[in-house]
Amino acid sequence: MLCWAWQHTNVHAALQNSGPDAEAVGTLPKLQSGRPQERSALRPRQSSIPHRGRQVFARAVSGRATSEARQPPDTSQDAATRKQMFNRIAPVYDQMNNVLSLGQHWVWKQMAVKWSRAGGGQRVLDVCTGSGDIAFLLAQAVGPTGEVVGLDFAQDMLDDAAGREEDRVLSVSERSAPMQWVPGDALQLPFDDSSFGAATMGYGLRNVTDIPRALRELYRVLEPGASVAVLDFNNNPNPLVDGFQEFALANAVVPLARAFDVAEDYEYLRPSIKRFPTGYQQEQLAYQAGFAMAVHYSIGFGLMGCLVATKSSS
């Protein structure tokens, strides 16, 4: 659930801060205007992935991001620092997510998979896959005739995801897709144009150095008519929600992270969320990236959000 703040660039300063986000605490809707209906808590099925070995690709992508203002790319020192940080927290990542969200991160991740419209037989992509939670849910969605590619720039995270895949027990009644774990950069995806039928990105967009470029890359690799669901913390303009989020991060998240000796990494969460575009701004950025439709749903009592963007079918 949690990602850390390394977003350094401002995003489209001309974007207005007004405009309501769509509320989403209901059934998983089709992309259209209006508010989704209220729903009961959605609980994921137990994933079941066959033993396929560690399919970690050797191809690494070293290209770094530039800002919309054509600023110089990240220095190698900055890139190395970020990778070291993500690799460092890999051993406690899943445990922190479960404790801090009271297990609700599974609900939000399954909602993202539903909104991506991943279906049977498709080749689908999970960007910033981390330890693979969303990728495993995608594998269930596309079934044994589909294919799931999980991409991350932190090798320890990919190793953790591959290890989890090995440990999963194959169920006779529930088969799922083969999986591949690819090291790479969300700002320079190592895939051909129009090569995926659906995509997800969990807690990664907030951390890239160039949000518009990341959205353009997602647009590029999606097939015509395909959708991407981008799950992350919500920079909610509601002062009550924002105040509660600030209190929870300072008084629950950081103290728990301190117990795992990773407090410094989690202290960046709050400033990273405040620099993150609001839901309305994310919609506008998605349109500017080329998407034909974009809706941002506020979930988790407004603390989380999911941007759902769809590429034109023509």
Phi, psi and chi 1 to 4 in degrees:
 res  aa     phi    psi   chi1   chi2   chi3   chi4
   1 MET       -  -37.6  178.6 -168.3   74.2      -
   2 LEU   -97.2  138.8  -63.0  172.9      -      -
   3 CYS  -130.2  170.5  -78.0      -      -      -
   4 TRP  -119.9  156.9  -65.3  -97.8      -      -
   5 ALA   -87.4  105.9      -      -      -      -
   6 TRP  -132.6   22.7  -70.1   94.8      -      -
   7 GLN   -84.1  118.9  176.3 -166.6   -8.2      -
   8 HIS  -111.4  -12.9  -59.6  -62.4      -      -
   9 THR  -102.8  147.5   56.0      -      -      -
  10 ASN   -79.4  147.8  -67.3  -34.6      -      -
  11 VAL  -116.8  111.3 -176.8      -      -      -
  12 HIS    45.7   77.3  -72.7  -86.9      -      -
  13 ALA   -59.5  -22.8      -      -      -      -
  14 ALA   -76.7  -10.6      -      -      -      -
  15 LEU   -64.6  140.9  -74.0  175.6      -      -
  16 GLN   -80.5  152.9  -61.3  178.2   -3.1      -
  17 ASN   -91.3   -5.6  -69.3  -39.3      -      -
  18 SER   -85.4  168.4   61.0      -      -      -
  19 GLY   112.3  120.1      -      -      -      -
  20 PRO   -75.3  146.8   28.9  -34.5      -      -
  21 ASP   -80.9  155.1  -62.4  -14.3      -      -
  22 ALA   -76.1  139.0      -      -      -      -
  23 GLU   -85.1  142.0  -66.7  -69.7  -22.9      -
  24 ALA  -142.3   90.8      -      -      -      -
  25 VAL  -127.6   19.0  -68.8      -      -      -
  26 GLY  -117.7 -153.9      -      -      -      -
  27 THR   -64.5  158.6   54.5      -      -      -
  28 LEU   -76.6  108.2  -57.6  171.2      -      -
  29 PRO   -88.0  163.8   34.6  -35.4      -      -
  30 LYS   -74.1  159.8  -64.9 -179.4  178.8  179.2
  31 LEU   -73.2  107.2  -71.7  177.1      -      -
  32 GLN  -163.6  168.4   57.8 -173.7   13.2      -
  33 SER   -72.1  161.5   60.4      -      -      -
  34 GLY   104.3  172.1      -      -      -      -
  35 ARG  -101.0  132.9  -65.8  172.1  178.8  -96.3
  36 PRO   -61.5  151.7  -20.4   31.9      -      -
  37 GLN   -76.5  159.9  -62.8  176.6   -8.5      -
  38 GLU   -69.4  147.9 -170.4  165.3  -22.0      -
  39 ARG  -136.7  161.6   62.2 -172.6  -75.6  -77.1
  40 SER   -83.0  167.4   59.3      -      -      -
  41 ALA   -60.4  132.6      -      -      -      -
  42 LEU   -97.7  123.9  175.4   65.1      -      -
  43 ARG  -115.0  133.9  -62.3 -169.3 -179.2  -83.2
  44 PRO   -73.3  151.9   28.6  -34.1      -      -
  45 ARG   -71.9  157.6  -62.1  177.2  -66.4  169.7
  46 GLN   -67.5  122.7  177.0   65.0   33.8      -
  47 SER   -67.7  152.0  -60.2      -      -      -
  48 SER  -145.5  101.9  178.2      -      -      -
  49 ILE  -114.7  130.6  -54.4  -62.1      -      -
  50 PRO   -65.3  156.9   23.1  -32.8      -      -
  51 HIS   -70.9  114.6  178.6  100.7      -      -
  52 ARG  -127.7    6.1  -59.8 -176.8 -175.6  -82.8
  53 GLY    79.3  175.1      -      -      -      -
  54 ARG   -87.1   98.7  -62.2 -166.6  177.2 -150.7
  55 GLN   -93.6   64.7  -57.2  179.7   28.7      -
  56 VAL   -94.6  114.9 -179.4      -      -      -
  57 PHE   -67.3  147.1  -78.5    8.9      -      -
  58 ALA   -83.3  -11.4      -      -      -      -
  59 ARG   -75.2  119.9 -179.2  175.7 -177.2  178.8
  60 ALA  -110.4  143.0      -      -      -      -
  61 VAL  -110.6  122.0  179.3      -      -      -
  62 SER  -104.9   -4.0   59.0      -      -      -
  63 GLY   -63.9  136.8      -      -      -      -
  64 ARG  -106.4  166.1  -54.7  -49.4  -49.3  161.2
  65 ALA   -86.7  155.1      -      -      -      -
  66 THR  -122.7  155.8   58.2      -      -      -
  67 SER   -84.5  171.8   69.8      -      -      -
  68 GLU   -61.3  -26.3  -76.7  -65.5  -78.4      -
  69 ALA   -85.3   11.8      -      -      -      -
  70 ARG    59.7   40.6  -55.7  -67.1 -178.5 -177.4
  71 GLN   -71.6  161.1  -64.5  176.4   -2.0      -
  72 PRO   -60.2  152.5  -21.8   32.4      -      -
  73 PRO   -65.9  165.4   24.5  -33.1      -      -
  74 ASP   -55.4  145.0  -70.5  -12.9      -      -
  75 THR   -72.0  157.5   64.9      -      -      -
  76 SER   -62.3  -31.2   58.2      -      -      -
  77 GLN   -65.5  -43.2 -178.5  178.7    2.7      -
  78 ASP   -64.0  -45.1 -178.4   45.2      -      -
  79 ALA   -61.4  -43.0      -      -      -      -
  80 ALA   -64.4  -38.4      -      -      -      -
  81 THR   -63.0  -44.1  -60.5      -      -      -
  82 ARG   -63.3  -44.9  -72.1 -171.7  -67.3  160.3
  83 LYS   -63.9  -40.0  -72.9 -174.3  179.3 -178.7
  84 GLN   -62.1  -39.3  -70.7  170.6    3.3      -
  85 MET   -65.0  -47.8 -175.3  -90.3  -64.8      -
  86 PHE   -65.6  -39.0  -82.8   95.6      -      -
  87 ASN   -64.1  -34.8  -73.1  -32.4      -      -
  88 ARG   -67.4  -38.6 -177.3  169.9   61.4 -108.6
  89 ILE   -87.2   -4.9   54.2   83.1      -      -
  90 ALA   -52.0  -42.6      -      -      -      -
  91 PRO   -63.9  -26.0  -23.7   35.7      -      -
  92 VAL  -110.2    2.6  -59.8      -      -      -
  93 TYR   -58.0  -54.0 -175.4   77.4      -      -
  94 ASP   -65.4  -41.7  -67.4  -32.4      -      -
  95 GLN   -63.9  -41.3 -172.7  174.7   -0.4      -
  96 MET   -61.7  -43.8  -71.4  -76.9  -68.1      -
  97 ASN   -60.1  -46.4  -71.7  -10.5      -      -
  98 ASN   -64.5  -43.3  -76.2  -39.9      -      -
  99 VAL   -69.4  -47.9  172.4      -      -      -
 100 LEU   -69.7  -31.3  -68.7  172.4      -      -
 101 SER   -98.1    0.7   72.0      -      -      -
 102 LEU    55.0   34.1  -57.5  178.7      -      -
 103 GLY    82.7   -4.8      -      -      -      -
 104 GLN   -71.8  -15.6  -69.7  -58.1  -63.4      -
 105 HIS   -61.3  -26.0   69.7  105.1      -      -
 106 TRP   -66.6  -37.2  -77.2  112.0      -      -
 107 VAL   -61.9  -49.4  176.6      -      -      -
 108 TRP   -64.3  -38.2  -51.4  -34.6      -      -
 109 LYS   -69.2  -37.8  -71.2  169.1 -179.5  175.2
 110 GLN   -70.0  -34.4 -171.8  157.7   -6.3      -
 111 MET   -60.2  -42.5  -68.3  175.7   76.4      -
 112 ALA   -61.4  -42.1      -      -      -      -
 113 VAL   -62.8  -43.1  169.2      -      -      -
 114 LYS   -61.6  -43.3  -66.8  -71.0 -174.6 -179.1
 115 TRP   -68.6  -25.6  -87.9  -40.3      -      -
 116 SER   -71.0  -16.3   75.5      -      -      -
 117 ARG    64.1   29.9  -61.0 -172.0  -64.7  130.6
 118 ALA   -63.4  133.2      -      -      -      -
 119 GLY  -138.4  176.1      -      -      -      -
 120 GLY   -53.8  131.6      -      -      -      -
 121 GLY    81.9   -0.7      -      -      -      -
 122 GLN   -82.8  154.5  -72.3 -176.6  -36.5      -
 123 ARG   -95.4  120.8 -177.1  178.2 -172.4 -125.2
 124 VAL  -128.1  159.8  -62.8      -      -      -
 125 LEU  -126.6  134.9  172.8   66.7      -      -
 126 ASP  -117.7  110.0 -178.3   35.4      -      -
 127 VAL   -90.1  142.2  178.3      -      -      -
 128 CYS    57.3   52.7  -60.1      -      -      -
 129 THR   -68.6  -21.6 -166.5      -      -      -
 130 GLY    59.7 -127.6      -      -      -      -
 131 SER   -88.2    7.0   58.5      -      -      -
 132 GLY    94.9    9.9      -      -      -      -
 133 ASP   -52.7  -54.4  -78.8   -6.6      -      -
 134 ILE   -68.5  -36.8  -63.0  179.2      -      -
 135 ALA   -59.9  -40.3      -      -      -      -
 136 PHE   -66.6  -36.7  -68.3  130.4      -      -
 137 LEU   -67.5  -37.8  -66.4  173.5      -      -
 138 LEU   -62.4  -38.0  -75.3  170.3      -      -
 139 ALA   -61.2  -37.2      -      -      -      -
 140 GLN   -65.2  -40.1  -65.8  180.0   19.3      -
 141 ALA   -67.8  -38.5      -      -      -      -
 142 VAL   -91.5  -16.3  -58.3      -      -      -
 143 GLY    73.8 -178.4      -      -      -      -
 144 PRO   -67.0  -18.2   22.3  -32.9      -      -
 145 THR   -91.0   -2.7   59.6      -      -      -
 146 GLY   -96.2 -169.6      -      -      -      -
 147 GLU  -151.1  138.1  178.7 -174.6   -2.6      -
 148 VAL  -119.9  131.7  177.2      -      -      -
 149 VAL  -116.4  121.6  177.6      -      -      -
 150 GLY  -107.0  126.0      -      -      -      -
 151 LEU  -117.3  137.1  177.3  139.4      -      -
 152 ASP  -155.7  155.0 -156.1  -74.2      -      -
 153 PHE   -94.8   -4.1   76.6  156.5      -      -
 154 ALA  -101.4  111.0      -      -      -      -
 155 GLN   -63.7  -36.3 -173.0   61.1   53.5      -
 156 ASP   -63.1  -35.6  -76.8    2.2      -      -
 157 MET   -63.8  -45.3  -75.3  -69.9 -167.7      -
 158 LEU   -63.1  -40.0  -69.0  175.6      -      -
 159 ASP   -61.9  -39.8  -69.9  -16.4      -      -
 160 ASP   -63.4  -44.7 -173.6   23.8      -      -
 161 ALA   -61.9  -44.4      -      -      -      -
 162 ALA   -63.8  -38.3      -      -      -      -
 163 GLY   -65.3  -39.1      -      -      -      -
 164 ARG   -64.2  -38.2  -69.2  178.0   66.3 -168.7
 165 GLU   -62.0  -42.1 -178.5 -171.3    4.3      -
 166 GLU   -61.8  -35.1  -71.2 -176.6  -14.5      -
 167 ASP   -80.7  -13.2  -66.5  -22.0      -      -
 168 ARG   -73.9  142.7  -56.8  178.5   84.9   87.1
 169 VAL   -96.8  130.9  178.7      -      -      -
 170 LEU   -70.6  125.7  176.3   61.1      -      -
 171 SER   -99.4  136.7  168.4      -      -      -
 172 VAL   -63.6  -35.0  175.3      -      -      -
 173 SER   -90.2   -7.0   61.2      -      -      -
 174 GLU  -142.4   92.9 -174.8 -177.0  -24.4      -
 175 ARG   -95.5  149.5  -63.6  178.6   60.0   85.0
 176 SER  -138.8  177.9   55.3      -      -      -
 177 ALA   -75.5  155.1      -      -      -      -
 178 PRO   -65.1  152.0   23.1  -32.5      -      -
 179 MET  -129.4  148.5  -50.2 -173.5   74.6      -
 180 GLN  -130.7  141.2  -60.5  169.2  -10.8      -
 181 TRP  -117.0  114.5  -51.8  106.2      -      -
 182 VAL  -117.2  122.1 -179.7      -      -      -
 183 PRO   -73.2  134.1   25.5  -30.7      -      -
 184 GLY   179.8  176.9      -      -      -      -
 185 ASP  -108.8  127.8 -169.1  -19.7      -      -
 186 ALA   -62.6  -18.5      -      -      -      -
 187 LEU   -92.9   -4.4  -58.1  175.1      -      -
 188 GLN  -151.8   72.0 -169.5  174.0  -20.1      -
 189 LEU   -64.7  131.3  -63.6  174.2      -      -
 190 PRO   -85.2   49.4   32.8  -36.1      -      -
 191 PHE  -134.3  156.1  -50.2  113.0      -      -
 192 ASP   -71.0  160.8  -66.4  -25.5      -      -
 193 ASP   -60.7  145.9  -64.3   -6.3      -      -
 194 SER    51.6   47.0  -55.7      -      -      -
 195 SER  -110.3    1.8   54.9      -      -      -
 196 PHE  -132.2  140.4  -67.4   97.5      -      -
 197 GLY   -84.2  -12.0      -      -      -      -
 198 ALA  -166.8  160.2      -      -      -      -
 199 ALA  -149.6  154.6      -      -      -      -
 200 THR  -135.0  161.2   53.4      -      -      -
 201 MET  -150.6  111.7 -172.8  176.5 -169.0      -
 202 GLY  -107.3  116.0      -      -      -      -
 203 TYR    55.1   43.3  -60.2   94.3      -      -
 204 GLY  -125.4  -33.8      -      -      -      -
 205 LEU   -61.4  -35.3 -171.7   64.8      -      -
 206 ARG   -65.2  -22.0  175.0  174.6   42.3   84.5
 207 ASN  -101.4   -6.9  -59.4  -53.2      -      -
 208 VAL   -77.1  157.7  -58.4      -      -      -
 209 THR   -83.9  -10.4   56.6      -      -      -
 210 ASP  -145.6   90.3 -169.9  -22.7      -      -
 211 ILE   -62.3  -47.1  -70.1  175.7      -      -
 212 PRO   -57.3  -40.2  -26.6   36.5      -      -
 213 ARG   -66.3  -39.7  179.6  172.7  174.7  176.3
 214 ALA   -60.9  -40.9      -      -      -      -
 215 LEU   -67.1  -37.3  -69.5  172.4      -      -
 216 ARG   -65.2  -37.0  -70.4 -163.6  -60.1  -89.9
 217 GLU   -66.6  -41.4  -82.2  -66.8  -83.7      -
 218 LEU   -61.4  -42.9  -72.8  166.8      -      -
 219 TYR   -60.5  -42.6  175.7   86.2      -      -
 220 ARG   -62.5  -42.2  179.4 -176.7   64.2   79.6
 221 VAL   -85.4   -9.0  -59.4      -      -      -
 222 LEU   -81.1  144.9  -76.6  174.1      -      -
 223 GLU   -70.6  157.4  -62.1  172.2   -5.5      -
 224 PRO   -55.8  134.2  -27.4   36.4      -      -
 225 GLY    84.5   -4.6      -      -      -      -
 226 ALA   -83.5  161.7      -      -      -      -
 227 SER  -123.2  153.7  -64.2      -      -      -
 228 VAL  -122.6  140.9   59.5      -      -      -
 229 ALA  -116.2  121.0      -      -      -      -
 230 VAL  -112.5  106.2 -179.4      -      -      -
 231 LEU   -96.1  136.1  174.7   67.4      -      -
 232 ASP  -166.0  176.7 -145.0  -49.3      -      -
 233 PHE   -61.1  150.9  -77.2   93.8      -      -
 234 ASN  -103.9  121.7 -173.5   15.3      -      -
 235 ASN   -80.9   79.8 -175.6    5.8      -      -
 236 ASN   -79.5  126.7 -160.1  -47.3      -      -
 237 PRO   -73.7  -10.1   25.7  -33.5      -      -
 238 ASN   -70.2  120.0 -175.8  -48.7      -      -
 239 PRO   -63.0  -30.8   20.0  -31.4      -      -
 240 LEU   -69.2  -45.5  -66.5  177.9      -      -
 241 VAL   -65.7  -42.6  175.9      -      -      -
 242 ASP   -62.4  -41.1 -178.2   66.2      -      -
 243 GLY   -65.4  -41.3      -      -      -      -
 244 PHE   -65.1  -40.9  175.6   78.0      -      -
 245 GLN   -60.8  -43.8 -175.0  180.0   74.5      -
 246 GLU   -61.9  -43.5 -179.3  178.4   20.4      -
 247 PHE   -63.0  -45.3  176.2   85.5      -      -
 248 ALA   -64.9  -41.0      -      -      -      -
 249 LEU   -64.6  -42.0  -70.4  172.3      -      -
 250 ALA   -74.5  -32.4      -      -      -      -
 251 ASN  -108.5   -7.8  -66.1  -82.0      -      -
 252 ALA  -126.1  -51.6      -      -      -      -
 253 VAL   -68.1  -54.7  174.1      -      -      -
 254 VAL   -63.9  -44.0  172.5      -      -      -
 255 PRO   -59.2  -39.8  -28.2   37.7      -      -
 256 LEU   -66.5  -41.3 -179.5   60.4      -      -
 257 ALA   -61.0  -33.8      -      -      -      -
 258 ARG   -63.9  -34.1 -172.1  171.8  -65.0  112.4
 259 ALA   -66.1  -26.8      -      -      -      -
 260 PHE   -95.9    5.9  -73.4   96.4      -      -
 261 ASP    64.4   33.6 -161.1   26.9      -      -
 262 VAL  -130.3   26.2  -69.9      -      -      -
 263 ALA   -59.3  -39.0      -      -      -      -
 264 GLU   -60.1  -37.0 -176.9  177.9   -6.7      -
 265 ASP   -68.1  -38.1  -59.7  -40.7      -      -
 266 TYR   -80.6  -18.6  -78.5   81.3      -      -
 267 GLU   -65.7  -17.1  -73.1  169.7   -8.6      -
 268 TYR   -83.4   -7.0  -73.3   96.1      -      -
 269 LEU   -59.2  -51.4  -89.0  173.4      -      -
 270 ARG   -59.3  -52.9  175.7   62.8  178.4  175.0
 271 PRO   -62.8  -31.6   15.1  -27.8      -      -
 272 SER   -68.1  -37.7   78.6      -      -      -
 273 ILE   -66.7  -40.6  -65.1  169.4      -      -
 274 LYS   -68.6  -25.4  -64.3  -51.2  -64.7  178.7
 275 ARG   -85.0  -14.1  -71.6 -165.5  -64.4  -93.2
 276 PHE   -73.0  138.7 -165.3   41.3      -      -
 277 PRO   -58.2  145.8  -25.4   34.4      -      -
 278 THR   -66.3  171.2   64.7      -      -      -
 279 GLY   -58.6  -44.1      -      -      -      -
 280 TYR   -61.7  -42.3  173.8   72.1      -      -
 281 GLN   -64.6  -38.1  -70.5  174.2  -33.0      -
 282 GLN   -62.8  -39.1  -69.7  177.6   44.9      -
 283 GLU   -59.1  -46.1  -68.2  174.1   -8.2      -
 284 GLN   -64.1  -39.1  -56.4  -48.6  -55.9      -
 285 LEU   -65.1  -36.4  -69.4  170.3      -      -
 286 ALA   -65.2  -42.9      -      -      -      -
 287 TYR   -61.0  -42.6  -75.4  124.8      -      -
 288 GLN   -65.3  -27.4  -68.2  174.3   21.7      -
 289 ALA   -75.6  -12.3      -      -      -      -
 290 GLY   119.0   -7.5      -      -      -      -
 291 PHE   -67.7  144.0  -72.2   97.5      -      -
 292 ALA   -81.9  -24.4      -      -      -      -
 293 MET  -145.7  140.4 -175.3  175.3  -65.3      -
 294 ALA  -148.4  130.0      -      -      -      -
 295 VAL  -136.7  134.0 -178.2      -      -      -
 296 HIS  -107.5  125.3 -176.5  -90.3      -      -
 297 TYR  -106.6  129.8  -64.5   98.9      -      -
 298 SER   -89.0  121.9  178.8      -      -      -
 299 ILE  -131.1  174.1   59.7  178.2      -      -
 300 GLY    59.5   47.0      -      -      -      -
 301 PHE    59.4   29.3  -58.2  100.1      -      -
 302 GLY    85.9   -3.3      -      -      -      -
 303 LEU   -79.9  -26.1  -61.5  172.9      -      -
 304 MET  -117.8  165.8  -56.1  -66.3  156.9      -
 305 GLY  -149.9  156.1      -      -      -      -
 306 CYS  -136.8  117.5 -170.7      -      -      -
 307 LEU   -88.1  124.9  170.9   69.0      -      -
 308 VAL  -116.8  116.5 -175.7      -      -      -
 309 ALA  -124.5  137.9      -      -      -      -
 310 THR  -123.5  134.4  -57.7      -      -      -
 311 LYS   -82.7  144.8 -168.2  171.7 -179.1  177.5
 312 SER   -61.0  144.3  172.1      -      -      -
 313 SER   -79.8   -9.8   57.7      -      -      -
 314 SER   -97.9      -   57.7      -      -      -
